[in-house]
Amino acid sequence: MPTAEAVGLTLQLVAATYRSPEAPLQADIASGALQEALDALAAHAGVAAPTVGAPDWALVQSSYVDLFVSSVRRIVAPPYVGFALDGELLGPSVDTLKAFLAHHGVEIAAGWHDLPDHVAAVAEAGALLAEAGRDDAARVLLARFLSPWFHRYAPEVVAADDSGFYGPLTEFLGSLVNEVAREDAS
C-alpha cells in the first residue's frame, strides 16, 4: 500500500504535470525537483522512473495544447475527470466531486477560471487533503475521480505525445494512481 507521503506526492505531481505548462513547471524541470520527486515515487513503488531531462519547452507547450486543449486531429484527452466518467462536460460526476470536496472542507476558489473537475485542480485538492492529514479522503479522490481519467486516457496520451514528456509521465503517474485505486477497491 502506498504511504500517505507517496499518495500526497503523486497528487502533487499530477497537479503539476496537467496544469498549463508555464514557468513553475519549467523551473521544476530545470532545477531537477521534478526528477527528484519522480525518483522518490519510483523507489517507493519499486519501478523505474521516467527520465525528464531537458525537454524542448516549446514542444512541451504545443503538445499540451494538442493533447488536452485543441487539436486539428482531435483532443486526445480532455483534462476533465467528469468527462472521463460521464462522457460529457459538467455531467453528474461534477456535482458528486463538488459535494465530496465540500464535505471534506475543500472549496473551489472563486478565481478559478477552468471547469471545477480539471485533472490538475482535482489533484491539487487531493494534495491539500493529504497535506492536512486527510489521507483516506485523498485516496478516495484518487480512486474515484482521477483513476478513471488515467484509465480512459493514458494509453491515448502515450500513443499521441510528440514531446516525449507527457507520454512517459502519464504512463508512470497512471500506474501509481491505478495502484491506489486497486487497493481502495479491495
C-alpha positions as CSV (number, residue, x, y, z in Angstrom):
1,M,0.0,0.0,0.0
2,P,1.4,3.4,-0.9
3,T,2.2,5.5,2.1
4,A,0.4,8.8,2.8
5,E,3.5,10.6,1.7
6,A,3.6,8.8,-1.6
7,V,-0.1,9.5,-2.3
8,G,0.4,13.2,-1.5
9,L,3.5,13.3,-3.8
10,T,1.6,11.6,-6.6
11,L,-1.2,14.1,-6.3
12,Q,1.3,17.0,-6.4
13,L,2.9,15.6,-9.5
14,V,-0.4,15.0,-11.3
15,A,-1.3,18.7,-10.5
16,A,2.0,20.0,-11.7
17,T,2.0,17.8,-14.9
18,Y,-1.5,18.6,-16.1
19,R,-1.9,22.3,-15.4
20,S,-0.9,24.5,-18.3
21,P,2.9,24.3,-18.8
22,E,4.2,27.5,-17.5
23,A,7.3,28.9,-15.7
24,P,6.8,26.8,-12.4
25,L,6.9,23.5,-14.2
26,Q,9.8,24.7,-16.4
27,A,11.7,25.7,-13.2
28,D,10.9,22.3,-11.5
29,I,12.3,20.6,-14.6
30,A,15.4,22.8,-14.8
31,S,16.2,22.5,-11.1
32,G,15.8,18.8,-11.0
33,A,13.0,18.9,-8.5
34,L,10.5,17.1,-10.8
35,Q,13.1,14.3,-11.4
36,E,13.8,14.0,-7.7
37,A,10.1,13.6,-7.0
38,L,9.7,11.0,-9.7
39,D,12.7,9.1,-8.5
40,A,11.3,9.1,-4.9
41,L,8.0,7.7,-6.0
42,A,9.6,5.2,-8.3
43,A,11.8,4.0,-5.4
44,H,8.8,3.6,-3.2
45,A,6.9,1.7,-5.9
46,G,9.9,-0.4,-6.9
47,V,9.8,0.6,-10.5
48,A,11.9,2.8,-12.8
49,A,11.1,6.5,-13.0
50,P,10.8,8.2,-16.4
51,T,13.7,10.5,-17.1
52,V,12.6,14.0,-17.7
53,G,15.9,15.5,-18.8
54,A,15.7,18.9,-20.6
55,P,12.7,18.6,-22.9
56,D,12.2,21.1,-25.8
57,W,10.0,23.6,-23.9
58,A,8.2,24.8,-27.0
59,L,7.4,21.2,-27.9
60,V,6.1,20.5,-24.4
61,Q,3.8,23.5,-24.6
62,S,2.5,22.7,-28.1
63,S,2.0,19.1,-27.1
64,Y,0.0,20.1,-24.1
65,V,-2.3,22.1,-26.3
66,D,-2.6,19.3,-28.9
67,L,-3.2,16.6,-26.3
68,F,-5.5,18.4,-23.9
69,V,-6.9,21.7,-25.3
70,S,-7.3,22.0,-29.0
71,S,-6.2,19.9,-32.0
72,V,-6.7,19.8,-35.7
73,R,-7.0,16.0,-35.3
74,R,-9.0,15.7,-32.0
75,I,-8.3,16.4,-28.4
76,V,-6.7,13.1,-27.2
77,A,-7.5,13.6,-23.5
78,P,-9.9,16.2,-22.4
79,P,-8.4,17.2,-19.0
80,Y,-11.7,16.8,-17.1
81,V,-12.4,13.9,-14.8
82,G,-16.1,14.3,-15.3
83,F,-15.7,13.8,-19.0
84,A,-13.9,10.5,-18.4
85,L,-16.7,9.4,-16.0
86,D,-19.8,10.8,-17.8
87,G,-18.7,11.3,-21.4
88,E,-19.8,15.0,-21.2
89,L,-18.8,18.3,-19.7
90,L,-20.3,19.2,-16.4
91,G,-22.2,15.9,-16.1
92,P,-23.4,14.4,-12.8
93,S,-20.0,13.4,-11.5
94,V,-19.0,17.1,-11.3
95,D,-21.8,17.6,-8.7
96,T,-20.6,14.5,-6.9
97,L,-17.0,15.8,-6.9
98,K,-18.1,19.2,-5.6
99,A,-20.1,17.6,-2.8
100,F,-17.1,15.3,-1.9
101,L,-14.8,18.3,-1.7
102,A,-17.2,20.4,0.3
103,H,-17.8,17.5,2.7
104,H,-14.0,17.4,3.3
105,G,-13.7,21.2,3.6
106,V,-12.1,22.0,0.2
107,E,-13.6,24.9,-1.6
108,I,-13.1,25.8,-5.3
109,A,-11.5,29.2,-5.4
110,A,-13.8,31.9,-6.8
111,G,-10.9,33.0,-9.1
112,W,-10.6,29.5,-10.7
113,H,-11.2,30.0,-14.4
114,D,-11.4,26.5,-15.6
115,L,-14.1,23.8,-15.1
116,P,-14.0,22.5,-11.5
117,D,-13.1,19.0,-12.5
118,H,-9.9,19.8,-14.3
119,V,-7.4,17.0,-13.6
120,A,-4.9,19.5,-12.2
121,A,-7.4,21.1,-9.9
122,V,-8.7,17.7,-8.6
123,A,-5.2,16.6,-7.9
124,E,-4.4,19.8,-6.2
125,A,-7.5,19.4,-4.0
126,G,-6.3,15.9,-3.2
127,A,-2.8,17.2,-2.3
128,L,-4.4,19.6,0.1
129,L,-6.3,16.8,1.7
130,A,-3.1,14.8,2.0
131,E,-1.2,17.7,3.5
132,A,-4.0,18.2,6.0
133,G,-3.6,14.6,7.1
134,R,-6.9,13.5,5.4
135,D,-5.2,10.5,3.8
136,D,-8.4,8.4,3.4
137,A,-10.1,11.3,1.6
138,A,-7.1,11.8,-0.6
139,R,-7.1,8.1,-1.6
140,V,-10.8,8.1,-2.3
141,L,-10.4,11.2,-4.5
142,L,-7.6,9.4,-6.4
143,A,-9.6,6.2,-6.8
144,R,-13.0,7.7,-7.6
145,F,-12.1,10.6,-9.8
146,L,-8.5,10.6,-11.1
147,S,-8.1,6.8,-11.7
148,P,-11.0,6.8,-14.3
149,W,-9.3,9.6,-16.2
150,F,-6.0,7.8,-16.3
151,H,-7.7,4.5,-17.2
152,R,-9.5,6.1,-20.1
153,Y,-6.9,8.5,-21.5
154,A,-3.4,7.3,-20.5
155,P,-3.0,4.9,-23.4
156,E,-4.0,7.6,-25.9
157,V,-1.7,10.2,-24.4
158,V,1.2,7.7,-24.5
159,A,0.5,7.0,-28.2
160,A,-0.1,10.6,-29.3
161,D,2.5,12.5,-27.4
162,D,5.0,14.2,-29.7
163,S,7.1,15.8,-26.9
164,G,8.4,12.7,-25.1
165,F,7.3,14.4,-21.9
166,Y,3.6,13.7,-21.4
167,G,3.5,10.1,-22.6
168,P,6.1,8.8,-20.1
169,L,4.8,10.9,-17.2
170,T,1.2,9.8,-17.9
171,E,2.1,6.2,-18.1
172,F,4.1,6.4,-14.8
173,L,1.6,8.5,-12.9
174,G,-1.3,6.5,-14.2
175,S,0.3,3.3,-12.8
176,L,0.6,4.9,-9.4
177,V,-2.9,6.3,-9.4
178,N,-4.4,3.0,-10.5
179,E,-2.4,1.1,-7.8
180,V,-4.2,3.3,-5.2
181,A,-7.5,2.7,-6.9
182,R,-7.0,-1.1,-6.8
183,E,-6.2,-1.0,-3.2
184,D,-9.2,1.2,-2.5
185,A,-11.5,-1.2,-4.2
186,S,-10.2,-4.2,-2.2
